[in-house]
């Protein structure tokens, strides 16, 4: 979901300008990473926990508003509210 200007990205969400990444969330300008959040490697369990929270938020927003305000281009606006407050 929302991976921009990236090559060979699998199971990744809200990433930009990445190459050869797998299981990453909110990563930018990253190369050859697995199980990372905000370009920081995490355990598989931590990645799964954060991914579950992110997808619950995305599904809730889509169900309630039929749209998603979260984008890789406006992540700083979500820093202290919504997802960030729960992590």
BELLINKA-V192696 format. One record per backbone hydrogen bond with DSSP energy under -0.5 kcal/mol. CO is the residue of the C=O (numbers start at 1). NH is the residue of the N-H. E is the energy in kcal/mol with one decimal. If there is no record, write none. Layout:
BEGIN
co:CO nh:NH e:E
co:CO nh:NH e:E
END
This chain:
BEGIN
co:1 nh:14 e:-2.6
co:2 nh:4 e:-0.5
co:2 nh:15 e:-0.9
co:4 nh:17 e:-2.5
co:7 nh:20 e:-2.5
co:8 nh:10 e:-0.5
co:8 nh:21 e:-1.1
co:10 nh:23 e:-2.4
co:13 nh:26 e:-2.1
co:15 nh:4 e:-2.5
co:16 nh:29 e:-2.3
co:18 nh:7 e:-2.4
co:19 nh:32 e:-2.4
co:21 nh:10 e:-2.2
co:22 nh:35 e:-1.5
co:23 nh:36 e:-1.3
co:24 nh:13 e:-2.5
co:25 nh:38 e:-2.4
co:27 nh:16 e:-2.1
co:30 nh:19 e:-2.3
co:33 nh:22 e:-2.2
co:35 nh:42 e:-3.1
co:36 nh:25 e:-2.1
co:37 nh:40 e:-1.4
co:39 nh:41 e:-0.5
co:40 nh:37 e:-2.4
co:43 nh:47 e:-2.5
co:44 nh:48 e:-2.3
co:45 nh:49 e:-2.1
co:46 nh:50 e:-2.4
co:47 nh:51 e:-2.8
co:48 nh:52 e:-2.2
co:49 nh:53 e:-1.8
co:50 nh:54 e:-2.7
co:51 nh:55 e:-2.8
co:52 nh:56 e:-1.9
co:53 nh:57 e:-2.2
co:54 nh:58 e:-2.7
co:55 nh:59 e:-2.6
co:56 nh:60 e:-2.2
co:57 nh:61 e:-2.6
co:58 nh:62 e:-2.4
co:59 nh:63 e:-2.5
co:60 nh:64 e:-2.7
co:61 nh:65 e:-2.9
co:61 nh:66 e:-0.6
co:61 nh:67 e:-0.8
co:62 nh:66 e:-1.2
co:71 nh:74 e:-1.5
co:74 nh:77 e:-1.1
co:75 nh:78 e:-1.7
co:76 nh:79 e:-1.1
co:78 nh:84 e:-0.9
co:81 nh:84 e:-1.1
co:82 nh:86 e:-0.6
co:83 nh:86 e:-1.6
co:83 nh:87 e:-1.1
END
